Amino acid sequence: MAEDCIFCKIVAGQLPADFVHRAGDIVAFRDIHPRAPVHVLVIPTEHIGSLTDLRAEHSDLAAKLLRTAAEIARELGVEGRGYRVTVNTGPESGSEVAHLHLHILGCRQMGAMG
């Protein structure tokens, strides 16, 4: 756990969150500043600073994060309509918390990405 990491504090139960998933080494909760009607963050319970900090030993965890995001999208009913999964990395990405996390965004029309 990183002492100053808000997500580590959520995992440790020191801060509240609206959890939608808790299983072993991954948790997911609703974003407190949603950018879409469905906006869920999927995070590893282990503190990993960003996508840049993933190592070979995290391969299974990285795959599990993506599978969990798809499972949550199904459970929340956005799978058929479409949804976006994003990972922001670094200061220019808009990332606000230095703990690896996936955003699941759904239930609104998304613009093209590029």
N, C-alpha and C positions, 0 to 999 in steps of 0.2 A: 504494500500500500504506500502510495506517495502521500506524505503528510498534508500537502496543500492542494490535493486533487479532489475536486468536488465529486467526481464520479466514484472515486475510491471511498469517499465518505458515504455516498449513497449505498454502495455495495456493503459497507460495514454496518449499515443501519443507523449511522450518525445523522443522516439527513433524509427527509421523507421523499418518496417518489411514488408515482402511480404505475406500479409494475404491471406489465402484461405477460411477462415470461420470467421465470426463474428456474434454471436447471443447471446444476453443476458449475461449470466455468463460464457461463454466459447468463446475463440478465438483460431484460429489455423493459423500458419504461417510456411513458409519454413525455414528449418534450414540453418544457414549461413555457416556451415561446414558439408555439407551432407555426409553421409556414404553410401548412395545409390542414384540412380537417382531420386527416390521419397523419400524425408525425410522431414516430416512435424511434427511439435510440436503442441500438443493440450494441452491447459492450462486453468485452471479456472482463471477468472478475479480477484477473491479473492486471496490474498496471503495465500497459504498453503505451508509450508516449504517443505514437502515431503509426501510420502505415509504414513510414520510413524505418521504424524500429522493429518491424517484424523480421524474424530470423528463421532459418531452416527448421529449428525446433518448434516453431509456431505453425507449421504447415497444417496440421490437423485442426488446430484452433481456428485458423483463417477459413478453412473449408466449412467448419461448423458454424461460424458467424454467418456465412452466406446462406447455408441451409436453414438456419434459424430465422433469418430475415424472410425467406420464402415461406416458411411455416407460419410465421406471424402474419404475413400478408394474407395468406389463406384464411387464418382464424379471424382476421378483422374484416374479411369480405372484400378486399380490394384486388385480389388476384385476377379475377375476370375482367375488371374495368381497366386495369393497368396501374402500375405504381413505379416509383423511382427509388433506387437505392444509391446513396452517395456516400463517399468517404472524403472528407476535407482534410488536407494535410498542409500544415505550414501557415504562416501568418497571412499570406495573400489569398488563401483559400476561403477565409472567413471563419476558420475554426476558432472556437472560443474556449475549448477545454482540451488540454494536452493529455488526452487519454483516448486511445483508439476507439472510434465508434462509427457505426453505420447509421445513416438516417434512412428510414422508410417513410416515403411521402406518398400520399394517395388521397383519393376522393376530390380531386380537382384537376382541371386540364393543365398539363405541364407544357411549357414552351419547348421548342427544339433546342438541342444543346450544341449548336455549333455549326 
